[in-house]
Every structure is written in C-alpha cells, then in structure tokens.
Amino acid sequence: MAVNQETNEIFAGISNRYPGQVAIIDGNNDTLTKKIDVGDKPIGIGVNTVTGKVNVANSNDKTVSVIAKTTECRT
C-alpha cells in the first residue's frame, strides 16, 4: 500500500485474483475510485509525487507495472 500525499490518493494491491489489481482510493472520503489491472501478485507499491506515476512490483511474474495517473494506463 502507498499514499500519494500530494493528492491524498491511496493505492492498495489486490492479489487474490489474476491478474492482480491496484485499487485507487480517494483518501478524502475513503471512496474506491478505480481498479487497475497489474501483474500477478502485486506486493510492493511506490508513488512518485513529482511524475504522478505509481510503480507496482509483481511477485509471481517478476515484473514491474507502471501506472501513469494522467493516462490511467499501465505498462
């Protein structure tokens, strides 16, 4: 789990399904705003407040997903 302190968004990994997902939660009102598919079993999340990108380490498939907040897509 990670928090973007600039936007007060909370990013939480969901690993009980394939592919894994990251839930984006509005920390101002605790509302789920979006779920984004990432790799298999997300275990670590980091937020870059300068770029707005979120990096997700995926354990089972040994990949890193990058969520670009401006486009809300993953690579």
N, C-alpha and C positions, 0 to 999 in steps of 0.2 A: 504494500500500500504506500502511496505517496500523496503529498498535498502540494498543489501549486499555491503558494502563499500570496502571489500577486492577484490571482483570480478567485481564490478560495474554492478551487475545484479539487475533489478527492478522486484518486484513481485507485481502484481496487481490482486485483486479479481474481478471476473466476476460473478455477482449474478442474472442475468436476465434469467437464464435457470436452469434446474435441470438435473444432479447435477450441483452445482456451479463449477467454474473453477478458477485456478490461471494462469495468463499469465506471462511468464518469458520473460523479455525484456532485450536485451543487451544494457546497458547504454552507451557504447562507440559509437554505431552507431544508436541507437534507433530502433533496429530491433526486431520484435517478434520472439523468438527462439522456444517457445513451449507453449502449453496449457495443464494443468494437471487437471483432474477431482478431485474435493474435495467434501465435504459435501454440504448440502443445505444452500444457502445464506452465503457465506464467508464474515465476517465483520471485522476481525482483523488478521493481518499477522505480525509475528515476525521472524527475522533471527538470527540464532546463527552462528556467523562467525568462531567460533572455530570448531564446528562439521560440519558446512555446511548445517545443517538441517533448514527447514522452517516450522514453526508451524502456522496453519490456524484455527481460531475459526469460527465455522459454526453455525449461529444463529438459523435457523429453526429446525435443527435436534439435536441441543445441543451437538455437537461433536467437536473434535479437529482432524484435519488431519495433519500428519507429512510427509513432502516431504523430502526425503533423496536425496540430489543432486547427490551423487555418483552413485546411482542406478536409479534415476529419477522415483521413485515409491512413492505411498502414502500408509499410513496405517490408 
